[in-house]
């Protein structure tokens, strides 16, 4: 994910991934791929100007695009990226970088929904994603919240987003962050698709209680025609028709 402080976030997340991999005794031996996966990316202003036609021609079928962060930041490239991705035939969704220590979940869900994260049944718009990960700013790894406080914050966000849009938000997280900061909470996974971040050749252990992954961010250093420099690469766990069904709320 693109960040205000990308280096710190990447170093923190990379360290957690290494620790989790070592603990599980896993060794990366293959390139992540499977017959039933659809390739995608996620982007923010850090990718600069994007040629979305080239991105689509390179085989990318979906993209999550940073819309908002906290209560007052809107990515300056969001509007352009969101429209141009759609026009190029890329199934797109917005994402919100959570700042649980600066406001309620409801305030941030409303900010997202009012600044690009709303939804429409047009075959190319996914429900927005809540990006919930290690705090890259001051305030502690879990934003200074207890596990109960984090659960309540997330539920407040999810309830408000559903009230505003009629959709269940996607949740982006790492297994280590989720299990530590929510106390291995299993509540959301009945309805909310999990987007797991693990930069490796396998998805590995999912957040507690998640029955299956829907999206998987498998690298933060991918390359795609139409984008200068590194970009996060992802897979959807299914075929394109199932992804369109998720976009149209018919899955």
Helices and strands as residue ranges (DSSP letters): H 6-24, E 37-43, G 45-47, H 52-57, E 62-69, E 73-74, H 78-87, E 91-97, H 105-114, E 129-131, H 147-165, E 170-173, H 175-182, G 187-190, E 194-197, E 215-222, E 231-237, H 240-247
